Amino acid sequence: MREDSLRRLTLRLREFARARNWEQFHSPKNLAMALIAECAELVEHFQWLNEDQSYQLGAEKLEQVSLELADIQIYLLRCADRLGIDLLAAVERKVAINEARYPVDKVFGDARRASEYDD
C-alpha cells in the first residue's frame, strides 16, 4: 500500500509538471535547490521557539508547517523521479546502514555521530 501510494503520488507530480511544460526546469540541480529553499522555509516556523513550543503549534501554524512539509516532499519526489531513484528502496537501504552504524546496545540515549563512538 505504502509503495503504491508513493508511486501514484510520483506519477501525479510527473504529470502535473509535464502538463505545464515544467520538466525543462526540473533538473536535479534545480529541484535540489528548491528542496533546500523549502527546508529553510520550514525552519523559519521553528526558529525562535523552544523545544516545548515546537510541539505546541496552533492550528494556523500547524497548517503552515504542514504545507511546507508537503512542498519538501514534492521536491524530494520530483528529484528522485528525475534521477530514476526508487526512493523507498533507497530509504530501506539507508535505514539498514544506520541500524549497523548505530546498534541499540551501543548508542541508546546517546546522540553522537557514528565517528564519535569508540569501536
C-alpha positions as CSV (number, residue, x, y, z in Angstrom):
1,M,0.0,0.0,0.0
2,R,2.7,2.5,1.0
3,E,4.8,1.9,-2.1
4,D,1.7,2.1,-4.3
5,S,0.7,5.4,-2.7
6,L,4.2,6.8,-3.2
7,R,4.3,5.6,-6.8
8,R,0.9,7.1,-7.5
9,L,1.9,10.5,-6.0
10,T,5.2,10.4,-8.0
11,L,3.2,9.8,-11.2
12,R,0.8,12.6,-10.4
13,L,3.6,15.0,-9.8
14,R,5.2,14.0,-13.0
15,E,2.0,14.6,-15.0
16,F,1.5,17.9,-13.2
17,A,4.9,19.1,-14.3
18,R,4.5,17.7,-17.9
19,A,1.1,19.3,-18.4
20,R,2.7,22.7,-17.6
21,N,5.9,22.0,-19.6
22,W,7.9,22.4,-16.4
23,E,10.1,19.4,-16.7
24,Q,12.5,21.6,-18.6
25,F,13.0,23.4,-15.3
26,H,13.1,20.3,-13.1
27,S,16.7,19.3,-13.4
28,P,18.2,17.6,-10.4
29,K,20.1,20.7,-9.6
30,N,17.1,23.0,-9.7
31,L,15.0,20.5,-7.7
32,A,17.7,20.2,-5.0
33,M,17.9,24.0,-4.8
34,A,14.1,24.2,-4.5
35,L,14.2,21.5,-1.9
36,I,16.7,23.3,0.3
37,A,14.7,26.6,0.0
38,E,11.6,24.8,1.2
39,C,13.5,23.3,4.1
40,A,14.6,26.8,5.1
41,E,11.0,27.9,5.0
42,L,10.1,25.1,7.4
43,V,12.9,26.0,9.7
44,E,11.6,29.6,9.9
45,H,8.5,28.4,11.6
46,F,10.6,26.9,14.5
47,Q,13.5,29.4,14.5
48,W,12.7,31.2,17.8
49,L,10.7,28.5,19.6
50,N,12.0,26.5,22.4
51,E,11.7,22.7,22.4
52,D,8.3,22.6,24.2
53,Q,6.8,25.3,21.9
54,S,7.9,23.4,18.8
55,Y,5.4,20.6,19.8
56,Q,2.6,23.0,20.6
57,L,1.8,24.8,17.4
58,G,-1.5,26.4,17.0
59,A,-3.9,25.3,14.2
60,E,-2.8,28.0,11.8
61,K,0.9,27.5,12.4
62,L,0.5,23.7,12.1
63,E,-1.3,24.1,8.8
64,Q,1.6,26.3,7.5
65,V,4.1,23.7,8.7
66,S,2.1,21.0,7.0
67,L,2.2,22.8,3.7
68,E,6.0,23.4,4.0
69,L,6.4,19.7,4.6
70,A,4.3,19.0,1.6
71,D,6.5,21.2,-0.6
72,I,9.6,19.4,0.7
73,Q,8.0,16.0,-0.1
74,I,7.0,17.3,-3.6
75,Y,10.5,18.4,-4.5
76,L,12.1,15.3,-3.0
77,L,9.9,13.0,-5.0
78,R,10.4,15.0,-8.2
79,C,14.2,14.9,-7.7
80,A,14.2,11.2,-7.1
81,D,11.9,10.7,-10.1
82,R,14.1,12.8,-12.5
83,L,17.1,10.8,-11.4
84,G,15.4,7.4,-11.6
85,I,15.8,6.7,-7.9
86,D,13.4,4.3,-6.2
87,L,13.1,6.5,-3.0
88,L,11.5,3.8,-0.9
89,A,14.3,1.3,-1.8
90,A,16.9,4.0,-1.0
91,V,15.3,4.7,2.4
92,E,15.3,1.0,3.2
93,R,19.0,0.7,2.3
94,K,19.8,3.8,4.4
95,V,17.9,2.5,7.4
96,A,19.8,-0.8,7.2
97,I,23.1,1.2,7.1
98,N,22.0,3.3,10.1
99,E,21.0,0.2,12.1
100,A,24.5,-1.2,11.5
101,R,26.2,2.1,12.3
102,Y,24.2,2.8,15.4
103,P,23.5,-0.5,17.2
104,V,21.0,-0.1,20.0
105,D,23.3,-1.5,22.7
106,K,26.0,1.0,21.8
107,V,24.0,4.2,21.2
108,F,20.9,4.0,23.3
109,G,20.1,7.5,24.6
110,D,23.3,9.0,23.1
111,A,23.1,11.3,20.0
112,R,26.7,11.5,19.0
113,R,27.8,10.9,15.4
114,A,28.9,7.4,14.4
115,S,32.5,8.5,14.1
116,E,32.5,9.7,17.8
117,Y,31.8,6.2,19.2
118,D,34.7,4.0,20.3
119,D,35.0,0.8,18.4
